[in-house]
Amino acid sequence: MSSSKGGQTQKMKVSVFTGKGPLEIPFPTEMDWPKDDEKDYVFQDIYEGLDSLPQPYRMINKLVNLLFDQSWEIIEEREAVKEIENNRIPPTIYPPLEEIQLDKTPGGMAVSQDYLFIGGVKGFSIYSLYNAKRIYVWEKLKVDVTSIWATDLGNEVLIAPVDEMGIIRLFYFYKDSLFLIKTINETDDTSKQSTCVKMEISQSGDFAAFLLQGGGDVWLEVYKLPKETWLKEVEHPQFGLNAKKKVKQLQQNALDATIPENLEMTWGSSPGPSIYQDLNICFRSDIKLSLPVYIMKIKPPKPITGTTFKSPLEVFSKVEDCCGLGSGQNHFIKDAQWEQHMEIFNTSYKKYLEGEWEEEPLSMATFHFFFTSCITTMPSDIKSSSGMVCVLGLHWTGSHNFFLYALSKTVKDKIDCENVWPCAAPIAVSQISDSSSYLALACEDGVLILWDLVQGFPFGVVALPEGCFCQSIHFLRFFLEHEGRNMYPEGQVKSQMMCVVLCTNASLHLVTASQTKGPTTTVLVKRPVNHPEEAICSVAPVPSLPGMVLIFSRNYSVSLMDVAKAKIICAFAAPMYHQLESPWKPLFVVSAHHPCFLLHGDHPDAKTASTNDTEDTPDLVFLFNFEAYPLLEDISKNCTISLKDIADTMAFPQVLPVEKRCEHFLQKSFQKLPKIQGKGHEQWTRLQEYSVALQENLKR
């Protein structure tokens, strides 16, 4: 209701427009109104003088106004999103070149230099990367394979499949022969059976580590791989052994791998010679290869309890050659102090501690192999085959410490870590570069610690933006932007690091660091607030394309990004219609030797198939060759710039060796040096000045 004043003003305008200057007829739309004169006009509501509505009409009026305001905000947001969508240019989408048809969802994929290995029903299959044809099937297990690893040992391949029981086996693939080396964790007593959770093989193939769990415990077993002995045993087998046993070739599982004449997909100009001939792979059970040598067993650190030491001197005497210093195991804190701190903690956070607690999961380990002598001190006479000390670095779940173990020990030696790197917060993620030169440690507080393992010093510490916590780290090979293109410098570049960091909020960051400059971060992809379906779920670098990474999103899209420009170059299409996971965990592999990647997807006809037939619909593995697409065909072929070109232009002096930089500095210095006649005191003074300048430049 309203007063009598309201009835008299019903025929009046809703608002009165007054101004300091003469009034003019406004333009038809608000966008055309002059903004400079807005301050000269005032809007007055004639209803301000009316009496307010009584309850409950006043409350209803406020709710209606609030509803209109919220609706208008939603409309404005949708219009803004629609405008962005209309202005967005969709990337070029390329289809796969080859398809590998499978009878069942693959149990993991692994790629080597020339072959693809896919886990399957009661074994695994071997495919050629040159024509995507199956060349061999090994099916001798009682259960299916759930994951598989493969590592190049020169021209040979070490294959490690894991079955549904968690049993891991080592296979040696040499030319046209497949050998079973050893079953790592198989036991006759099923109650004592352990399962393999994770494995890692050193880059040179000298060592292997397996993370096992069973009986409520978890531990890490490390083995030395006699790869030189394996090569001798397969190239020169015993004559008597071959005469007694005849090799059984599994003709029913070995398929012809001849490349057809009309094959268009090639990797450069010289594919492997074994690919151009018929491969008749056979499983060699008559030759027993040497077993891996067991080195050590590493268990998670024990919980820290009260000390048994009577004096601080006993604590330091326990630490021999700095072993264990910083791990927290050797301390001088009494049991009473621990109990007092626990009582204070339980009293302070009593309301949060009440209720049922889930059982804490087992502590898992993340481990890496290092081939450097700068990060730990060991005897000089202990060297690996490559001439460098081999070290195992690992951290356990929820631990602040990063442990370093020397792999020169034997079973009889005491298992103690050589060094401990304590961090301010628990380590969440760790990653090492392909060349074993750089290490990145991501803590749970969003801080990254970057190490140069070759030089033995840290690049620095960098904090991710607020609210960003590391999910995965991926190292990139160092590249340069030369004439609008990303190029790899010829040879190995020292103390220049690049990596992309995927955060838990689906944002993507580029982290760079060098010896002379501290680490910096750049946002490549922001957190998708308006489009959560576009959130990134996985990232993979592409070694054959400088500065390129594959981005897998939750909407089942795969795109290629140039990190130097933070721009999407193109996208790749693979049919995926049924058995969709939420969130999507893509199964893919990227080749380190060829410009291609493989992605698992569903059959294209699965969309139209009924629900009863989806179980019988075969799965597919799609092969994408970068050199077959117009936008990418030239990038992988001409992606290296010589040091001579860099030295001539001097555009990137940081990648040149120290000798080259000194040479260029001296040339510039002598060009600036005035011509001096005679050999007097003045000339000697000038040379001394330039010598001092040279020393200062080298220090920088």
Secondary structure, DSSP 8 states (H G I E B T S, - for coil): ---HHHHHTTTS-SEEEEESS------SSGGGS-STTGGGEEEEEGGGGS----TTHHHHHHHHHHHHHHHHHHHHHHHHHHHHHHH----EEE--SEEEEESS--S-EEE-SSEEEEEETTEEEEEETTT--EEEEEE--SS-EEEEEEEEETTEEEEEEEETT--BEEEEEETTEEEEEEESS--S-GGG--EEEEEEE-TTSSEEEEEEEETTEEEEEEEE--HHHHHHHHHS--HHHHHHS-----TTT-------TT----STT---GGGGS----EE--S------EEEEEE-----------SSHHHHHHH--TTTTTTSSSS----HHHHHHHHHHHHHHTHHHH-S---------EEEEEEE-SSSS---TT---TTSS-EEEEEEETT-SEEEEEETT--TTS----SEEEE-SS-EEEEEE-TTS-EEEEEETTSEEEEEETTTTEEEEEEE--TT--EEEEEEE---EEETTEEEEESS--SSEEEEEEEETTS-EEEEEEESSS--EEEEEE---SS-GGG-EEEEEE-TTSTTEEEEEETTS-EEEEETTTTEEEEEE-----SS--SS----EEE-SSSSEEEEEE--GGGTTS-TTTGGGS-EEEEEEEGGGSTTTTTTTTS-EE-HHHHHHHTS-GGGS-HHHHHHHHHHHHHHHS----SS-HHHHHHHHHHHHHHHHHHH-
